[in-house]
Protein backbone atom coordinates (compact mmCIF):
# COMPACT_ATOMS: atom_id res chain seq x y z
CA UNK A 1 0.00 0.00 0.00
CA UNK A 2 1.25 3.44 -0.95
CA UNK A 3 0.21 6.67 0.74
CA UNK A 4 0.76 10.25 -0.34
CA UNK A 5 1.05 12.68 2.59
CA UNK A 6 0.83 16.40 1.91
CA UNK A 7 2.06 19.31 4.00
CA UNK A 8 2.81 23.02 3.71
CA UNK A 9 -0.61 24.57 3.29
CA UNK A 10 -1.79 27.52 5.32
CA UNK A 11 -2.90 31.14 5.33
CA UNK A 12 -0.82 33.74 3.50
CA UNK A 13 -1.31 37.32 2.38
CA UNK A 14 -1.56 38.24 -1.29
CA UNK A 15 1.91 38.36 -2.79
CA UNK A 16 3.23 35.84 -0.30
CA UNK A 17 4.74 32.43 -0.85
CA UNK A 18 4.18 28.85 0.24
CA UNK A 19 5.85 25.57 -0.55
CA UNK A 20 3.76 22.41 -0.61
CA UNK A 21 5.31 18.99 -0.16
CA UNK A 22 3.96 15.55 -0.95
CA UNK A 23 5.85 12.48 0.19
CA UNK A 24 5.09 8.92 -0.87
CA UNK A 25 5.44 6.28 1.83
CA UNK A 26 5.53 2.51 1.65
CA UNK A 27 7.90 -0.03 0.19
CA UNK A 28 8.51 -1.80 -3.08
CA UNK A 29 7.16 1.02 -5.20
CA UNK A 30 8.33 3.41 -7.84
CA UNK A 31 6.81 6.69 -8.97
CA UNK A 32 6.31 7.83 -12.52
CA UNK A 33 4.54 11.13 -13.11
CA UNK A 34 3.48 13.41 -10.26
CA UNK A 35 1.11 16.35 -10.29
CA UNK A 36 -0.66 18.97 -8.21
CA UNK A 37 -4.38 19.62 -8.57
CA UNK A 38 -6.54 22.14 -6.77
CA UNK A 39 -10.22 22.55 -6.06
CA UNK A 40 -11.69 25.85 -4.96
CA UNK A 41 -14.94 25.97 -3.02
CA UNK A 42 -17.82 25.33 -5.39
CA UNK A 43 -15.49 24.70 -8.32
CA UNK A 44 -14.27 21.66 -10.22
CA UNK A 45 -10.85 20.18 -9.57
CA UNK A 46 -8.21 21.43 -12.00
CA UNK A 47 -4.69 20.40 -12.88
CA UNK A 48 -2.14 22.95 -11.67
CA UNK A 49 1.22 21.42 -12.56
CA UNK A 50 2.69 18.13 -13.68
CA UNK A 51 6.19 16.66 -13.65
CA UNK A 52 7.39 13.48 -15.32
CA UNK A 53 9.90 11.02 -13.94
CA UNK A 54 12.48 12.68 -16.17
CA UNK A 55 11.74 16.16 -14.84
CA UNK A 56 9.70 17.63 -17.68
CA UNK A 57 7.09 20.08 -16.38
CA UNK A 58 3.81 21.59 -17.50
CA UNK A 59 1.64 24.26 -15.88
CA UNK A 60 -1.82 25.64 -16.24
CA UNK A 61 -1.69 29.12 -17.72
CA UNK A 62 -2.99 30.88 -14.61
CA UNK A 63 0.04 29.85 -12.50
CA UNK A 64 2.79 29.91 -15.12
CA UNK A 65 5.68 32.08 -13.98
CA UNK A 66 4.53 32.03 -10.35
CA UNK A 67 4.51 28.33 -9.41
CA UNK A 68 7.30 25.79 -9.77
CA UNK A 69 6.88 22.04 -9.49
CA UNK A 70 9.91 19.92 -8.65
CA UNK A 71 10.72 16.49 -7.29
CA UNK A 72 13.35 14.72 -5.24
CA UNK A 73 13.38 11.13 -6.41
CA UNK A 74 15.64 10.01 -3.55
CA UNK A 75 12.98 11.19 -1.09
CA UNK A 76 9.98 10.17 -3.21
CA UNK A 77 8.71 13.70 -2.78
CA UNK A 78 7.18 16.30 -5.06
CA UNK A 79 7.07 20.01 -4.24
CA UNK A 80 5.06 22.98 -5.39
CA UNK A 81 6.72 26.34 -4.79
CA UNK A 82 4.05 29.03 -4.98
CA UNK A 83 5.12 32.67 -5.26
CA UNK A 84 3.17 35.88 -5.81
CA UNK A 85 0.05 34.23 -4.46
CA UNK A 86 -3.33 35.69 -5.34
CA UNK A 87 -6.73 35.31 -3.65
CA UNK A 88 -7.89 33.25 -6.62
CA UNK A 89 -5.24 30.65 -5.72
CA UNK A 90 -7.28 29.80 -2.62
CA UNK A 91 -8.21 26.13 -2.83
CA UNK A 92 -7.57 22.69 -1.47
CA UNK A 93 -4.46 21.38 -3.18
CA UNK A 94 -4.13 17.67 -3.91
CA UNK A 95 -1.04 15.68 -4.77
CA UNK A 96 -1.37 13.01 -7.43
CA UNK A 97 1.07 10.30 -8.47
CA UNK A 98 1.20 7.40 -10.88
CA UNK A 99 2.79 4.60 -8.87
CA UNK A 100 3.93 1.05 -9.48
CA UNK A 101 3.32 -0.93 -6.28
CA UNK A 102 5.16 -4.27 -6.04
CA UNK A 103 4.79 -4.82 -2.27
CA UNK A 104 2.44 -7.81 -2.60
CA UNK A 105 3.66 -9.41 -5.81
CA UNK A 106 4.09 -8.35 -9.40
CA UNK A 107 3.66 -4.63 -9.57
CA UNK A 108 0.62 -2.87 -10.89
CA UNK A 109 0.39 0.75 -11.93
CA UNK A 110 -2.34 2.93 -10.51
CA UNK A 111 -3.26 6.51 -9.69
CA UNK A 112 -2.93 7.72 -6.08
CA UNK A 113 -4.09 10.89 -4.33
CA UNK A 114 -3.01 12.78 -1.25
CA UNK A 115 -5.46 13.90 1.41
CA UNK A 116 -5.47 17.53 0.34
CA UNK A 117 -4.05 20.61 2.02
CA UNK A 118 -5.81 23.96 2.33
CA UNK A 119 -4.19 27.07 0.86
CA UNK A 120 -5.88 30.36 1.72
CA UNK A 121 -4.67 33.66 0.28
CA UNK A 122 -6.25 36.58 2.11
CA UNK A 123 -5.37 39.84 3.81
C-alpha positions as CSV (number, residue, x, y, z in Angstrom):
1,X,0.0,0.0,0.0
2,X,1.2,3.4,-1.0
3,X,0.2,6.7,0.7
4,X,0.8,10.3,-0.3
5,X,1.1,12.7,2.6
6,X,0.8,16.4,1.9
7,X,2.1,19.3,4.0
8,X,2.8,23.0,3.7
9,X,-0.6,24.6,3.3
10,X,-1.8,27.5,5.3
11,X,-2.9,31.1,5.3
12,X,-0.8,33.7,3.5
13,X,-1.3,37.3,2.4
14,X,-1.6,38.2,-1.3
15,X,1.9,38.4,-2.8
16,X,3.2,35.8,-0.3
17,X,4.7,32.4,-0.9
18,X,4.2,28.9,0.2
19,X,5.8,25.6,-0.6
20,X,3.8,22.4,-0.6
21,X,5.3,19.0,-0.2
22,X,4.0,15.5,-1.0
23,X,5.8,12.5,0.2
24,X,5.1,8.9,-0.9
25,X,5.4,6.3,1.8
26,X,5.5,2.5,1.7
27,X,7.9,0.0,0.2
28,X,8.5,-1.8,-3.1
29,X,7.2,1.0,-5.2
30,X,8.3,3.4,-7.8
31,X,6.8,6.7,-9.0
32,X,6.3,7.8,-12.5
33,X,4.5,11.1,-13.1
34,X,3.5,13.4,-10.3
35,X,1.1,16.3,-10.3
36,X,-0.7,19.0,-8.2
37,X,-4.4,19.6,-8.6
38,X,-6.5,22.1,-6.8
39,X,-10.2,22.5,-6.1
40,X,-11.7,25.8,-5.0
41,X,-14.9,26.0,-3.0
42,X,-17.8,25.3,-5.4
43,X,-15.5,24.7,-8.3
44,X,-14.3,21.7,-10.2
45,X,-10.9,20.2,-9.6
46,X,-8.2,21.4,-12.0
47,X,-4.7,20.4,-12.9
48,X,-2.1,23.0,-11.7
49,X,1.2,21.4,-12.6
50,X,2.7,18.1,-13.7
51,X,6.2,16.7,-13.7
52,X,7.4,13.5,-15.3
53,X,9.9,11.0,-13.9
54,X,12.5,12.7,-16.2
55,X,11.7,16.2,-14.8
56,X,9.7,17.6,-17.7
57,X,7.1,20.1,-16.4
58,X,3.8,21.6,-17.5
59,X,1.6,24.3,-15.9
60,X,-1.8,25.6,-16.2
61,X,-1.7,29.1,-17.7
62,X,-3.0,30.9,-14.6
63,X,0.0,29.8,-12.5
64,X,2.8,29.9,-15.1
65,X,5.7,32.1,-14.0
66,X,4.5,32.0,-10.3
67,X,4.5,28.3,-9.4
68,X,7.3,25.8,-9.8
69,X,6.9,22.0,-9.5
70,X,9.9,19.9,-8.6
71,X,10.7,16.5,-7.3
72,X,13.3,14.7,-5.2
73,X,13.4,11.1,-6.4
74,X,15.6,10.0,-3.6
75,X,13.0,11.2,-1.1
76,X,10.0,10.2,-3.2
77,X,8.7,13.7,-2.8
78,X,7.2,16.3,-5.1
79,X,7.1,20.0,-4.2
80,X,5.1,23.0,-5.4
81,X,6.7,26.3,-4.8
82,X,4.0,29.0,-5.0
83,X,5.1,32.7,-5.3
84,X,3.2,35.9,-5.8
85,X,0.0,34.2,-4.5
86,X,-3.3,35.7,-5.3
87,X,-6.7,35.3,-3.7
88,X,-7.9,33.3,-6.6
89,X,-5.2,30.6,-5.7
90,X,-7.3,29.8,-2.6
91,X,-8.2,26.1,-2.8
92,X,-7.6,22.7,-1.5
93,X,-4.5,21.4,-3.2
94,X,-4.1,17.7,-3.9
95,X,-1.0,15.7,-4.8
96,X,-1.4,13.0,-7.4
97,X,1.1,10.3,-8.5
98,X,1.2,7.4,-10.9
99,X,2.8,4.6,-8.9
100,X,3.9,1.1,-9.5
101,X,3.3,-0.9,-6.3
102,X,5.2,-4.3,-6.0
103,X,4.8,-4.8,-2.3
104,X,2.4,-7.8,-2.6
105,X,3.7,-9.4,-5.8
106,X,4.1,-8.4,-9.4
107,X,3.7,-4.6,-9.6
108,X,0.6,-2.9,-10.9
109,X,0.4,0.8,-11.9
110,X,-2.3,2.9,-10.5
111,X,-3.3,6.5,-9.7
112,X,-2.9,7.7,-6.1
113,X,-4.1,10.9,-4.3
114,X,-3.0,12.8,-1.3
115,X,-5.5,13.9,1.4
116,X,-5.5,17.5,0.3
117,X,-4.0,20.6,2.0
118,X,-5.8,24.0,2.3
119,X,-4.2,27.1,0.9
120,X,-5.9,30.4,1.7
121,X,-4.7,33.7,0.3
122,X,-6.3,36.6,2.1
123,X,-5.4,39.8,3.8
